[in-house]
Amino acid sequence: MSECPHTAALPRPEPPPSSETCQACLAAGVQPVHLRLCLICGSVGCCDSSPLRHASAHFAESGHPVMRSFEPGESWRWCFVDGSIV
């Protein structure tokens, strides 16, 4: 893993999650696959393996660059701008 310039702007501590699951998937009647947490605002969205890819859609709409896995036992982070694990 490497550091990217976008991690320096992350709030510390990280924001609390907005929910325990992807609310957009539930509203659409779709089962979310692998949750992601936006490290800028706490939005919880589904990963790109989910049919509706809400975490990527959140990045596209908000410009918030870094998210982390919101799965139990996982702590890796992803920068959408750099396209890499950070």
Gaussian input, Z-matrix of N, CA and C with variables (Angstrom, degrees):
# hf/3-21g

backbone

0 1
 N
 C     1     B1
 C     2     B2     1     A1
 N     3     B3     2     A2     1     D1
 C     4     B4     3     A3     2     D2
 C     5     B5     4     A4     3     D3
 N     6     B6     5     A5     4     D4
 C     7     B7     6     A6     5     D5
 C     8     B8     7     A7     6     D6
 N     9     B9     8     A8     7     D7
 C    10    B10     9     A9     8     D8
 C    11    B11    10    A10     9     D9
 N    12    B12    11    A11    10    D10
 C    13    B13    12    A12    11    D11
 C    14    B14    13    A13    12    D12
 N    15    B15    14    A14    13    D13
 C    16    B16    15    A15    14    D14
 C    17    B17    16    A16    15    D15
 N    18    B18    17    A17    16    D16
 C    19    B19    18    A18    17    D17
 C    20    B20    19    A19    18    D18
 N    21    B21    20    A20    19    D19
 C    22    B22    21    A21    20    D20
 C    23    B23    22    A22    21    D21
 N    24    B24    23    A23    22    D22
 C    25    B25    24    A24    23    D23
 C    26    B26    25    A25    24    D24
 N    27    B27    26    A26    25    D25
 C    28    B28    27    A27    26    D26
 C    29    B29    28    A28    27    D27
 N    30    B30    29    A29    28    D28
 C    31    B31    30    A30    29    D29
 C    32    B32    31    A31    30    D30
 N    33    B33    32    A32    31    D31
 C    34    B34    33    A33    32    D32
 C    35    B35    34    A34    33    D33
 N    36    B36    35    A35    34    D34
 C    37    B37    36    A36    35    D35
 C    38    B38    37    A37    36    D36
 N    39    B39    38    A38    37    D37
 C    40    B40    39    A39    38    D38
 C    41    B41    40    A40    39    D39
 N    42    B42    41    A41    40    D40
 C    43    B43    42    A42    41    D41
 C    44    B44    43    A43    42    D42
 N    45    B45    44    A44    43    D43
 C    46    B46    45    A45    44    D44
 C    47    B47    46    A46    45    D45
 N    48    B48    47    A47    46    D46
 C    49    B49    48    A48    47    D47
 C    50    B50    49    A49    48    D48
 N    51    B51    50    A50    49    D49
 C    52    B52    51    A51    50    D50
 C    53    B53    52    A52    51    D51
 N    54    B54    53    A53    52    D52
 C    55    B55    54    A54    53    D53
 C    56    B56    55    A55    54    D54
 N    57    B57    56    A56    55    D55
 C    58    B58    57    A57    56    D56
 C    59    B59    58    A58    57    D57
 N    60    B60    59    A59    58    D58
 C    61    B61    60    A60    59    D59
 C    62    B62    61    A61    60    D60
 N    63    B63    62    A62    61    D61
 C    64    B64    63    A63    62    D62
 C    65    B65    64    A64    63    D63
 N    66    B66    65    A65    64    D64
 C    67    B67    66    A66    65    D65
 C    68    B68    67    A67    66    D66
 N    69    B69    68    A68    67    D67
 C    70    B70    69    A69    68    D68
 C    71    B71    70    A70    69    D69
 N    72    B72    71    A71    70    D70
 C    73    B73    72    A72    71    D71
 C    74    B74    73    A73    72    D72
 N    75    B75    74    A74    73    D73
 C    76    B76    75    A75    74    D74
 C    77    B77    76    A76    75    D75
 N    78    B78    77    A77    76    D76
 C    79    B79    78    A78    77    D77
 C    80    B80    79    A79    78    D78
 N    81    B81    80    A80    79    D79
 C    82    B82    81    A81    80    D80
 C    83    B83    82    A82    81    D81
 N    84    B84    83    A83    82    D82
 C    85    B85    84    A84    83    D83
 C    86    B86    85    A85    84    D84
 N    87    B87    86    A86    85    D85
 C    88    B88    87    A87    86    D86
 C    89    B89    88    A88    87    D87
 N    90    B90    89    A89    88    D88
 C    91    B91    90    A90    89    D89
 C    92    B92    91    A91    90    D90
 N    93    B93    92    A92    91    D91
 C    94    B94    93    A93    92    D92
 C    95    B95    94    A94    93    D93
 N    96    B96    95    A95    94    D94
 C    97    B97    96    A96    95    D95
 C    98    B98    97    A97    96    D96
 N    99    B99    98    A98    97    D97
 C   100   B100    99    A99    98    D98
 C   101   B101   100   A100    99    D99
 N   102   B102   101   A101   100   D100
 C   103   B103   102   A102   101   D101
 C   104   B104   103   A103   102   D102
 N   105   B105   104   A104   103   D103
 C   106   B106   105   A105   104   D104
 C   107   B107   106   A106   105   D105
 N   108   B108   107   A107   106   D106
 C   109   B109   108   A108   107   D107
 C   110   B110   109   A109   108   D108
 N   111   B111   110   A110   109   D109
 C   112   B112   111   A111   110   D110
 C   113   B113   112   A112   111   D111
 N   114   B114   113   A113   112   D112
 C   115   B115   114   A114   113   D113
 C   116   B116   115   A115   114   D114
 N   117   B117   116   A116   115   D115
 C   118   B118   117   A117   116   D116
 C   119   B119   118   A118   117   D117
 N   120   B120   119   A119   118   D118
 C   121   B121   120   A120   119   D119
 C   122   B122   121   A121   120   D120
 N   123   B123   122   A122   121   D121
 C   124   B124   123   A123   122   D122
 C   125   B125   124   A124   123   D123
 N   126   B126   125   A125   124   D124
 C   127   B127   126   A126   125   D125
 C   128   B128   127   A127   126   D126
 N   129   B129   128   A128   127   D127
 C   130   B130   129   A129   128   D128
 C   131   B131   130   A130   129   D129
 N   132   B132   131   A131   130   D130
 C   133   B133   132   A132   131   D131
 C   134   B134   133   A133   132   D132
 N   135   B135   134   A134   133   D133
 C   136   B136   135   A135   134   D134
 C   137   B137   136   A136   135   D135
 N   138   B138   137   A137   136   D136
 C   139   B139   138   A138   137   D137
 C   140   B140   139   A139   138   D138
 N   141   B141   140   A140   139   D139
 C   142   B142   141   A141   140   D140
 C   143   B143   142   A142   141   D141
 N   144   B144   143   A143   142   D142
 C   145   B145   144   A144   143   D143
 C   146   B146   145   A145   144   D144
 N   147   B147   146   A146   145   D145
 C   148   B148   147   A147   146   D146
 C   149   B149   148   A148   147   D147
 N   150   B150   149   A149   148   D148
 C   151   B151   150   A150   149   D149
 C   152   B152   151   A151   150   D150
 N   153   B153   152   A152   151   D151
 C   154   B154   153   A153   152   D152
 C   155   B155   154   A154   153   D153
 N   156   B156   155   A155   154   D154
 C   157   B157   156   A156   155   D155
 C   158   B158   157   A157   156   D156
 N   159   B159   158   A158   157   D157
 C   160   B160   159   A159   158   D158
 C   161   B161   160   A160   159   D159
 N   162   B162   161   A161   160   D160
 C   163   B163   162   A162   161   D161
 C   164   B164   163   A163   162   D162
 N   165   B165   164   A164   163   D163
 C   166   B166   165   A165   164   D164
 C   167   B167   166   A166   165   D165
 N   168   B168   167   A167   166   D166
 C   169   B169   168   A168   167   D167
 C   170   B170   169   A169   168   D168
 N   171   B171   170   A170   169   D169
 C   172   B172   171   A171   170   D170
 C   173   B173   172   A172   171   D171
 N   174   B174   173   A173   172   D172
 C   175   B175   174   A174   173   D173
 C   176   B176   175   A175   174   D174
 N   177   B177   176   A176   175   D175
 C   178   B178   177   A177   176   D176
 C   179   B179   178   A178   177   D177
 N   180   B180   179   A179   178   D178
 C   181   B181   180   A180   179   D179
 C   182   B182   181   A181   180   D180
 N   183   B183   182   A182   181   D181
 C   184   B184   183   A183   182   D182
 C   185   B185   184   A184   183   D183
 N   186   B186   185   A185   184   D184
 C   187   B187   186   A186   185   D185
 C   188   B188   187   A187   186   D186
 N   189   B189   188   A188   187   D187
 C   190   B190   189   A189   188   D188
 C   191   B191   190   A190   189   D189
 N   192   B192   191   A191   190   D190
 C   193   B193   192   A192   191   D191
 C   194   B194   193   A193   192   D192
 N   195   B195   194   A194   193   D193
 C   196   B196   195   A195   194   D194
 C   197   B197   196   A196   195   D195
 N   198   B198   197   A197   196   D196
 C   199   B199   198   A198   197   D197
 C   200   B200   199   A199   198   D198
 N   201   B201   200   A200   199   D199
 C   202   B202   201   A201   200   D200
 C   203   B203   202   A202   201   D201
 N   204   B204   203   A203   202   D202
 C   205   B205   204   A204   203   D203
 C   206   B206   205   A205   204   D204
 N   207   B207   206   A206   205   D205
 C   208   B208   207   A207   206   D206
 C   209   B209   208   A208   207   D207
 N   210   B210   209   A209   208   D208
 C   211   B211   210   A210   209   D209
 C   212   B212   211   A211   210   D210
 N   213   B213   212   A212   211   D211
 C   214   B214   213   A213   212   D212
 C   215   B215   214   A214   213   D213
 N   216   B216   215   A215   214   D214
 C   217   B217   216   A216   215   D215
 C   218   B218   217   A217   216   D216
 N   219   B219   218   A218   217   D217
 C   220   B220   219   A219   218   D218
 C   221   B221   220   A220   219   D219
 N   222   B222   221   A221   220   D220
 C   223   B223   222   A222   221   D221
 C   224   B224   223   A223   222   D222
 N   225   B225   224   A224   223   D223
 C   226   B226   225   A225   224   D224
 C   227   B227   226   A226   225   D225
 N   228   B228   227   A227   226   D226
 C   229   B229   228   A228   227   D227
 C   230   B230   229   A229   228   D228
 N   231   B231   230   A230   229   D229
 C   232   B232   231   A231   230   D230
 C   233   B233   232   A232   231   D231
 N   234   B234   233   A233   232   D232
 C   235   B235   234   A234   233   D233
 C   236   B236   235   A235   234   D234
 N   237   B237   236   A236   235   D235
 C   238   B238   237   A237   236   D236
 C   239   B239   238   A238   237   D237
 N   240   B240   239   A239   238   D238
 C   241   B241   240   A240   239   D239
 C   242   B242   241   A241   240   D240
 N   243   B243   242   A242   241   D241
 C   244   B244   243   A243   242   D242
 C   245   B245   244   A244   243   D243
 N   246   B246   245   A245   244   D244
 C   247   B247   246   A246   245   D245
 C   248   B248   247   A247   246   D246
 N   249   B249   248   A248   247   D247
 C   250   B250   249   A249   248   D248
 C   251   B251   250   A250   249   D249
 N   252   B252   251   A251   250   D250
 C   253   B253   252   A252   251   D251
 C   254   B254   253   A253   252   D252
 N   255   B255   254   A254   253   D253
 C   256   B256   255   A255   254   D254
 C   257   B257   256   A256   255   D255

   B1=1.4382
   B2=1.5226
   B3=1.2964
   B4=1.4575
   B5=1.5231
   B6=1.3163
   B7=1.4554
   B8=1.5229
   B9=1.3017
   B10=1.4571
   B11=1.5206
   B12=1.3102
   B13=1.4569
   B14=1.5295
   B15=1.3112
   B16=1.4589
   B17=1.5293
   B18=1.3210
   B19=1.4622
   B20=1.5227
   B21=1.3122
   B22=1.4695
   B23=1.5258
   B24=1.3182
   B25=1.4687
   B26=1.5267
   B27=1.3292
   B28=1.4584
   B29=1.5231
   B30=1.3334
   B31=1.4624
   B32=1.5306
   B33=1.3048
   B34=1.4602
   B35=1.5196
   B36=1.3100
   B37=1.4617
   B38=1.5291
   B39=1.3404
   B40=1.4645
   B41=1.5257
   B42=1.3219
   B43=1.4637
   B44=1.5293
   B45=1.3156
   B46=1.4652
   B47=1.5300
   B48=1.3269
   B49=1.4679
   B50=1.5282
   B51=1.3175
   B52=1.4655
   B53=1.5289
   B54=1.3269
   B55=1.4639
   B56=1.5245
   B57=1.3034
   B58=1.4661
   B59=1.5224
   B60=1.3299
   B61=1.4613
   B62=1.5266
   B63=1.3020
   B64=1.4568
   B65=1.5268
   B66=1.3192
   B67=1.4531
   B68=1.5301
   B69=1.3306
   B70=1.4700
   B71=1.5288
   B72=1.3294
   B73=1.4706
   B74=1.5278
   B75=1.3223
   B76=1.4672
   B77=1.5153
   B78=1.3256
   B79=1.4686
   B80=1.5308
   B81=1.3328
   B82=1.4680
   B83=1.5273
   B84=1.3454
   B85=1.4653
   B86=1.5129
   B87=1.3358
   B88=1.4621
   B89=1.5252
   B90=1.3221
   B91=1.4641
   B92=1.5265
   B93=1.3446
   B94=1.4654
   B95=1.5237
   B96=1.3342
   B97=1.4602
   B98=1.5129
   B99=1.3135
   B100=1.4660
   B101=1.5245
   B102=1.3054
   B103=1.4600
   B104=1.5185
   B105=1.3337
   B106=1.4654
   B107=1.5262
   B108=1.3440
   B109=1.4604
   B110=1.5174
   B111=1.3264
   B112=1.4652
   B113=1.5206
   B114=1.3217
   B115=1.4537
   B116=1.5254
   B117=1.3294
   B118=1.4590
   B119=1.5303
   B120=1.3411
   B121=1.4695
   B122=1.5227
   B123=1.3301
   B124=1.4580
   B125=1.5122
   B126=1.3284
   B127=1.4606
   B128=1.5314
   B129=1.3307
   B130=1.4644
   B131=1.5243
   B132=1.3228
   B133=1.4574
   B134=1.5159
   B135=1.3088
   B136=1.4628
   B137=1.5310
   B138=1.3271
   B139=1.4682
   B140=1.5282
   B141=1.3120
   B142=1.4589
   B143=1.5264
   B144=1.3452
   B145=1.4613
   B146=1.5254
   B147=1.3298
   B148=1.4596
   B149=1.5284
   B150=1.3138
   B151=1.4694
   B152=1.5289
   B153=1.3487
   B154=1.4539
   B155=1.5308
   B156=1.3078
   B157=1.4692
   B158=1.5370
   B159=1.3206
   B160=1.4570
   B161=1.5276
   B162=1.3225
   B163=1.4744
   B164=1.5335
   B165=1.3157
   B166=1.4695
   B167=1.5260
   B168=1.3307
   B169=1.4691
   B170=1.5307
   B171=1.3241
   B172=1.4723
   B173=1.5285
   B174=1.3288
   B175=1.4620
   B176=1.5368
   B177=1.3275
   B178=1.4614
   B179=1.5320
   B180=1.3246
   B181=1.4623
   B182=1.5268
   B183=1.3363
   B184=1.4700
   B185=1.5225
   B186=1.3458
   B187=1.4561
   B188=1.5189
   B189=1.3350
   B190=1.4705
   B191=1.5293
   B192=1.3382
   B193=1.4600
   B194=1.5199
   B195=1.3436
   B196=1.4655
   B197=1.5235
   B198=1.3295
   B199=1.4484
   B200=1.5167
   B201=1.3272
   B202=1.4632
   B203=1.5098
   B204=1.3235
   B205=1.4499
   B206=1.5207
   B207=1.3155
   B208=1.4566
   B209=1.5262
   B210=1.3279
   B211=1.4624
   B212=1.5273
   B213=1.3327
   B214=1.4625
   B215=1.5299
   B216=1.3190
   B217=1.4593
   B218=1.5182
   B219=1.3284
   B220=1.4617
   B221=1.5234
   B222=1.3294
   B223=1.4697
   B224=1.5288
   B225=1.3409
   B226=1.4636
   B227=1.5319
   B228=1.3240
   B229=1.4674
   B230=1.5241
   B231=1.3272
   B232=1.4660
   B233=1.5178
   B234=1.3275
   B235=1.4511
   B236=1.5200
   B237=1.3119
   B238=1.4678
   B239=1.5145
   B240=1.3295
   B241=1.4617
   B242=1.5262
   B243=1.3268
   B244=1.4667
   B245=1.5334
   B246=1.3289
   B247=1.4615
   B248=1.5094
   B249=1.3492
   B250=1.4644
   B251=1.5202
   B252=1.3237
   B253=1.4597
   B254=1.5173
   B255=1.3314
   B256=1.4714
   B257=1.5121
   A1=109.30
   A2=115.17
   A3=119.64
   A4=109.64
   A5=115.50
   A6=120.08
   A7=108.66
   A8=115.96
   A9=120.85
   A10=107.47
   A11=118.34
   A12=120.14
   A13=113.29
   A14=118.23
   A15=121.49
   A16=112.44
   A17=117.72
   A18=119.42
   A19=111.87
   A20=118.36
   A21=121.16
   A22=111.69
   A23=117.99
   A24=122.04
   A25=113.27
   A26=117.24
   A27=119.38
   A28=111.22
   A29=117.94
   A30=120.00
   A31=110.39
   A32=115.09
   A33=120.89
   A34=107.49
   A35=120.14
   A36=125.62
   A37=110.63
   A38=114.44
   A39=117.64
   A40=109.32
   A41=116.79
   A42=120.35
   A43=111.33
   A44=116.99
   A45=118.80
   A46=109.88
   A47=117.41
   A48=120.29
   A49=111.07
   A50=115.53
   A51=121.23
   A52=111.96
   A53=116.63
   A54=122.40
   A55=108.28
   A56=115.60
   A57=120.75
   A58=112.53
   A59=117.08
   A60=121.04
   A61=109.22
   A62=117.02
   A63=122.23
   A64=108.72
   A65=116.22
   A66=121.69
   A67=112.05
   A68=117.57
   A69=120.60
   A70=110.51
   A71=117.14
   A72=120.00
   A73=110.41
   A74=116.35
   A75=119.43
   A76=110.71
   A77=117.74
   A78=121.63
   A79=111.13
   A80=116.42
   A81=121.03
   A82=112.41
   A83=116.86
   A84=119.99
   A85=113.52
   A86=116.51
   A87=122.04
   A88=108.87
   A89=116.65
   A90=121.06
   A91=109.45
   A92=119.16
   A93=120.23
   A94=111.21
   A95=115.07
   A96=122.44
   A97=107.52
   A98=117.20
   A99=124.05
   A100=112.12
   A101=115.18
   A102=121.53
   A103=112.29
   A104=115.23
   A105=123.69
   A106=108.31
   A107=115.92
   A108=122.95
   A109=109.47
   A110=117.11
   A111=121.49
   A112=108.07
   A113=117.26
   A114=121.31
   A115=113.30
   A116=117.50
   A117=121.47
   A118=110.14
   A119=116.68
   A120=119.25
   A121=115.24
   A122=119.37
   A123=121.60
   A124=115.03
   A125=117.97
   A126=121.00
   A127=109.47
   A128=116.15
   A129=121.49
   A130=107.39
   A131=116.25
   A132=121.69
   A133=111.01
   A134=115.27
   A135=120.96
   A136=110.00
   A137=114.73
   A138=120.70
   A139=111.56
   A140=115.95
   A141=121.18
   A142=113.43
   A143=118.15
   A144=120.98
   A145=111.59
   A146=116.22
   A147=121.17
   A148=108.87
   A149=116.77
   A150=119.13
   A151=114.81
   A152=118.24
   A153=120.18
   A154=114.58
   A155=118.85
   A156=124.19
   A157=113.26
   A158=117.02
   A159=121.34
   A160=114.13
   A161=119.74
   A162=119.90
   A163=109.80
   A164=117.45
   A165=120.65
   A166=111.00
   A167=116.41
   A168=119.95
   A169=110.38
   A170=117.01
   A171=120.28
   A172=110.00
   A173=117.17
   A174=119.94
   A175=110.60
   A176=117.10
   A177=121.07
   A178=111.60
   A179=116.83
   A180=121.43
   A181=112.76
   A182=116.89
   A183=120.88
   A184=113.75
   A185=116.63
   A186=120.25
   A187=113.23
   A188=117.75
   A189=120.85
   A190=108.41
   A191=117.93
   A192=120.31
   A193=117.38
   A194=119.11
   A195=118.99
   A196=110.99
   A197=115.17
   A198=122.11
   A199=107.75
   A200=114.78
   A201=119.30
   A202=109.29
   A203=114.91
   A204=119.31
   A205=108.71
   A206=117.05
   A207=122.91
   A208=109.31
   A209=114.67
   A210=121.74
   A211=109.37
   A212=118.59
   A213=121.04
   A214=111.82
   A215=115.94
   A216=121.72
   A217=115.07
   A218=118.62
   A219=121.68
   A220=110.13
   A221=116.11
   A222=119.30
   A223=112.87
   A224=118.24
   A225=119.85
   A226=110.31
   A227=113.92
   A228=121.79
   A229=109.56
   A230=115.85
   A231=123.02
   A232=109.02
   A233=116.82
   A234=121.69
   A235=108.29
   A236=116.78
   A237=121.16
   A238=111.65
   A239=117.45
   A240=121.01
   A241=110.32
   A242=116.73
   A243=121.58
   A244=112.58
   A245=117.14
   A246=120.85
   A247=112.48
   A248=116.23
   A249=118.77
   A250=111.48
   A251=114.07
   A252=121.79
   A253=107.05
   A254=115.42
   A255=120.73
   A256=110.74
   D1=146.52
   D2=-179.63
   D3=-125.69
   D4=162.01
   D5=174.90
   D6=-86.25
   D7=143.53
   D8=174.79
   D9=-121.95
   D10=159.67
   D11=-177.92
   D12=-64.61
   D13=-19.07
   D14=-176.91
   D15=-77.20
   D16=-20.01
   D17=-179.65
   D18=-73.12
   D19=-25.91
   D20=-179.61
   D21=-64.56
   D22=-27.07
   D23=-177.75
   D24=-88.72
   D25=-0.39
   D26=-178.14
   D27=-70.64
   D28=140.01
   D29=177.12
   D30=-67.91
   D31=145.61
   D32=176.83
   D33=-127.73
   D34=124.56
   D35=-0.91
   D36=-71.24
   D37=169.47
   D38=-179.06
   D39=-66.12
   D40=154.28
   D41=-177.90
   D42=-67.49
   D43=150.86
   D44=176.15
   D45=-68.92
   D46=149.29
   D47=178.98
   D48=-64.78
   D49=141.81
   D50=179.35
   D51=-71.19
   D52=-22.13
   D53=178.81
   D54=-163.33
   D55=179.28
   D56=178.57
   D57=-93.72
   D58=-7.50
   D59=-179.05
   D60=-151.03
   D61=178.97
   D62=177.99
   D63=-80.11
   D64=102.37
   D65=-178.29
   D66=-64.41
   D67=-31.93
   D68=179.43
   D69=-65.83
   D70=-37.23
   D71=176.05
   D72=-65.12
   D73=-45.81
   D74=179.70
   D75=-59.66
   D76=-42.73
   D77=179.47
   D78=-63.08
   D79=-32.06
   D80=-179.27
   D81=-87.22
   D82=-4.00
   D83=-179.07
   D84=75.87
   D85=25.46
   D86=-177.95
   D87=-114.90
   D88=142.17
   D89=176.88
   D90=-80.36
   D91=120.33
   D92=178.86
   D93=-69.48
   D94=148.80
   D95=177.02
   D96=-119.82
   D97=125.40
   D98=176.21
   D99=50.20
   D100=106.46
   D101=-175.76
   D102=-86.19
   D103=151.34
   D104=178.48
   D105=-130.14
   D106=145.80
   D107=-179.39
   D108=-115.54
   D109=123.56
   D110=175.55
   D111=-70.03
   D112=125.71
   D113=-177.17
   D114=-85.35
   D115=3.48
   D116=173.24
   D117=-96.81
   D118=-48.09
   D119=-172.76
   D120=-120.54
   D121=-10.20
   D122=179.61
   D123=88.18
   D124=7.05
   D125=177.43
   D126=-61.82
   D127=137.22
   D128=177.48
   D129=-107.90
   D130=125.18
   D131=179.46
   D132=-137.95
   D133=165.13
   D134=179.40
   D135=-85.15
   D136=157.31
   D137=-176.77
   D138=-79.89
   D139=-179.54
   D140=-178.69
   D141=-72.36
   D142=-7.60
   D143=173.39
   D144=-83.20
   D145=-12.02
   D146=175.92
   D147=-81.40
   D148=152.79
   D149=-177.32
   D150=-58.11
   D151=-33.46
   D152=-172.63
   D153=-106.96
   D154=-5.63
   D155=171.46
   D156=48.13
   D157=55.28
   D158=-174.53
   D159=-69.41
   D160=-30.03
   D161=177.56
   D162=-65.25
   D163=-43.94
   D164=176.89
   D165=-65.05
   D166=-38.62
   D167=177.95
   D168=-64.10
   D169=-36.99
   D170=177.67
   D171=-62.73
   D172=-44.00
   D173=177.19
   D174=-60.36
   D175=-46.44
   D176=-178.33
   D177=-60.52
   D178=-37.33
   D179=-178.36
   D180=-80.75
   D181=-38.80
   D182=-171.07
   D183=-100.19
   D184=-27.62
   D185=-173.44
   D186=79.21
   D187=4.81
   D188=178.15
   D189=-69.71
   D190=115.06
   D191=-166.37
   D192=-81.44
   D193=-27.94
   D194=-170.49
   D195=-119.11
   D196=133.17
   D197=173.89
   D198=-130.86
   D199=165.92
   D200=174.38
   D201=-129.91
   D202=161.84
   D203=175.64
   D204=-62.16
   D205=139.22
   D206=176.95
   D207=-111.86
   D208=27.02
   D209=177.99
   D210=-95.19
   D211=143.55
   D212=179.23
   D213=-55.36
   D214=132.64
   D215=176.77
   D216=81.37
   D217=-0.09
   D218=179.24
   D219=-113.27
   D220=141.48
   D221=-179.93
   D222=-136.05
   D223=7.94
   D224=-178.12
   D225=-66.39
   D226=153.16
   D227=-179.30
   D228=-121.17
   D229=151.77
   D230=-178.57
   D231=-128.69
   D232=133.61
   D233=173.15
   D234=-102.44
   D235=117.13
   D236=179.54
   D237=-66.82
   D238=-34.69
   D239=-178.33
   D240=-67.90
   D241=-48.58
   D242=-178.70
   D243=-80.93
   D244=-17.84
   D245=-178.44
   D246=64.80
   D247=40.43
   D248=-177.77
   D249=-151.84
   D250=161.58
   D251=172.66
   D252=-71.92
   D253=136.40
   D254=-179.98
   D255=-125.96

